[in-house]
Amino acid sequence: MGEGNIATVLVVNGPNLNTLGTREPSIYGSRTLASIIEELAAHALNGTPSFAFDIAPFRKYCLLNGLDDIGLTMMKADKIEAFEAARKQSSPWL
C-alpha cells in the first residue's frame, strides 16, 4: 500500500498486450494499451493523485489482505483438519 489508503498499482507491459482492444473486444474490452498508457501518463503529469477503477469486493478483500488461493485455503485449515479426521474415522482404508 502507498500512503494513507492509497494503493500503489504497478502497470505491467508484456507479450500480446498490443492486441488489447482489437482481439476479442467482447471479452477483453475495446480499450487499447496505447489509450491506457496515455491516460495513466496524463494522470501522472497533471498530478492527479488517484485513478479510479472498479474491482469486485471479494477481489479487493483478497488484495488488501494479501490472500491468494493458498491463503484463502489456510483460513479454513481447522475445517479441513476436522473433515480429514472424520473421514479417517468413517473410511480408515482411504
C-alpha positions in Angstrom: 0.0 0.0 0.0 1.1 3.5 -0.6 0.5 6.5 1.8 -2.8 6.5 3.6 -5.4 4.3 2.0 -3.9 4.7 -1.5 -2.8 1.5 -3.1 0.3 1.5 -5.4 -0.5 -0.1 -8.7 2.2 -1.4 -11.0 1.3 -1.4 -14.6 2.9 -4.4 -16.3 3.6 -4.5 -20.0 4.2 -7.7 -21.8 3.6 -10.0 -24.8 0.2 -9.8 -26.5 -0.8 -6.6 -24.7 -0.6 -4.9 -28.0 -3.7 -6.8 -29.1 -5.8 -5.1 -26.3 -8.9 -3.5 -27.8 -8.7 -5.5 -31.1 -8.6 -9.1 -30.0 -12.0 -10.3 -28.8 -13.3 -6.9 -27.6 -16.4 -8.6 -26.2 -14.2 -10.4 -23.7 -11.2 -8.1 -23.2 -12.9 -4.7 -23.9 -12.2 -2.2 -26.5 -9.5 0.0 -24.8 -6.1 -0.3 -26.4 -2.8 -0.5 -24.5 -1.9 2.8 -26.0 -5.0 4.5 -24.7 -4.4 3.1 -21.2 -0.8 4.3 -21.2 -1.9 7.7 -22.4 -4.5 8.0 -19.7 -2.1 6.9 -17.0 0.6 9.3 -18.2 -1.9 12.2 -18.3 -2.8 11.5 -14.7 0.9 11.4 -13.7 1.7 14.6 -15.5 -1.2 16.7 -14.1 -0.6 15.5 -10.5 -3.9 13.7 -10.2 -3.4 11.6 -7.0 -5.8 8.8 -8.0 -7.0 6.8 -10.8 -10.5 5.2 -10.4 -11.2 1.6 -11.4 -13.7 -1.0 -10.5 -12.8 -4.1 -8.5 -15.0 -6.8 -7.2 -15.5 -6.7 -3.4 -14.1 -10.2 -2.8 -11.0 -9.5 -5.0 -10.5 -6.2 -3.1 -10.6 -8.1 0.2 -8.1 -10.6 -1.0 -5.7 -7.9 -2.4 -5.9 -5.8 0.8 -5.3 -8.9 3.0 -2.6 -10.4 0.8 -4.6 -13.5 0.2 -4.1 -15.9 -2.7 -5.7 -19.3 -3.2 -3.4 -20.9 -0.7 -4.0 -18.1 1.9 -7.8 -18.5 1.5 -7.5 -22.2 1.9 -5.4 -21.8 5.0 -8.1 -19.7 6.6 -10.2 -22.9 6.5 -7.4 -25.2 8.0 -9.5 -26.1 11.1 -12.4 -27.2 9.0 -10.1 -29.2 6.6 -8.5 -30.9 9.6 -11.9 -31.8 11.1 -13.1 -33.2 7.8 -9.9 -35.3 7.4 -10.3 -36.6 11.0 -13.9 -37.5 10.3 -13.0 -39.2 7.0 -10.3 -41.3 8.7 -12.9 -42.5 11.2 -15.6 -43.3 8.7 -13.2 -44.7 6.0 -9.9 -45.7 7.5 -8.9 -47.6 4.4 -8.6 -44.4 2.4 
